[in-house]
Amino acid sequence: MYSMTKESQNVFKHGILPNPNNSNRYSITFRCVHWKYLNSTYAVGDSNFGKIKFGEGIGYVGKSTPGLKDFAPTVESIEPSKCLSYCNVVIMCGTNNLKKSNVDVLETYKTYKGKFE
């Protein structure tokens, strides 16, 4: 069994090398989420998300909701892979897509939906 802390995963390259005697290899990941991170939130959106701040104190979301805020001015600029490690994902994006002339709302919706299928 190979065990790494979250901190060491960010520093060291790691992986499961191919077995020369067998074409099959398996990697099973067990994760333990501390109770205070069960409400972790990833907020992605355009400039309307500007005032959201994660942390503690007045004007912040609060320590019971740790998270990350990311800027995505259009639907095309959302990166779904950034959403993977969060319990909650809040997306406020698409307004800038609709400001374009000759916009096809159905196509914008299909692009958005395709990001998460």
Summary of the structure (lengths in Angstrom):
residues: 117
radius of gyration: 19.2
end to end distance: 32.7
largest distance: 59.4
contacts: 227
relative contact order: 0.16
helix: 29%
strand: 13%
